[in-house]
Amino acid sequence: MQLARVVGTVVATHKEESIQGIKLLVVRPLDEEGRESGNALVSADAVGAGPDEIVLIAAGSSARQTVVTDKRPIDSVILAIVDSWSVGDAVKYRK
């Protein structure tokens, strides 16, 4: 799993039948300090995330193991909305 921030949305009027009805969001991975640390990617939203929220994403075969993405051609999924995280004794983020 990876921390990420929701930075945008994807609208696709024509898409593979098996992903109809799945909300697609653009996310940017974060490092342990909350800084953007990688290229943006598109993730299927399994939890109702919104703009600028911090989320946990899973990629690869793990992305196809949620109720929403089961047996669908999904490479990345948002599977949690983060309330807080800390490293050692330091709180790095609180919603």
N, C-alpha and C positions, 0 to 999 in steps of 0.2 A: 504494500500500500504506500501511497505517496500523498503528502499534503499538497493542495492546489487551491487557487483562487478562481472563482467563476469570473471570466472577463468578457463574455459575450454569448450570443445565441446563434444557432444555425437554423435557417428555414430552408427546407427542401420540398418543393411541391410534388416532385416525382422521385420516389425512392423504392427500394426493394420492399416487396410486400411484407416480409417478415419483420421489418423495422417500422412499419406504419404504427403511429400512435406513440412512439417513443420520443420524448423531448431530447433534443441534442444541444449541448452547451459547450462553449469554448472555455477551456480551463488552462491556466498556466501553473506549472509545478512551483513549489516553494521549498526553500531550504529550512533548516531547523530554527533560523532566526526570523523567518517569515518573508525573506527576500525572494523575488522571482528568480528561478534558477534553471530554467529550461525553455524549450520551445513550446508554444501553445499547441494544444491538441483538442480534438473533439471527443467528448465523453457522453455516453447515454446517461440520462438522469433517472436513477431508480428511487430517489428520495424526495423530490420536490424542491431542489436547490434553486436559489435565485441569484440575481446579479450581486457581485462583490462578496459573496459568502465564501468562507473557507470551508473546504470539503476534503474528504478522503476519497481517492480514486484507486481503482485496481485496474491492472492492464493484462493483456495476454489472455490465456485460457481462464484465469480467475475472473475476468470480466464477464464471462458467460455463465457464472454460477449464482446469479441473483434471480429472484422470481421474475423480474421484468425482462432480463436478458437471456434467460435459459434457452439454449439451442438456437440463438440468433447470431448473425455475423457481426458481433460487437468486439472491439479491441480495447475499449476503455469505458469504465462505468463509474459514476459517482455513487458511492454506497453509504456515505454518512455526511452529515453537516456537523462541523466541529464547533463545540461550545467553548473549549479552551485547550491549551496545551502548555506544558512546561518542560524545560530541560534543566535537570538538576533541581536546584531550589528556585530558579528564575522562571516566572510565568512569562511566556513569550506571546501569548494571545488569550484574550477573553472576549467573548461575544458581547 
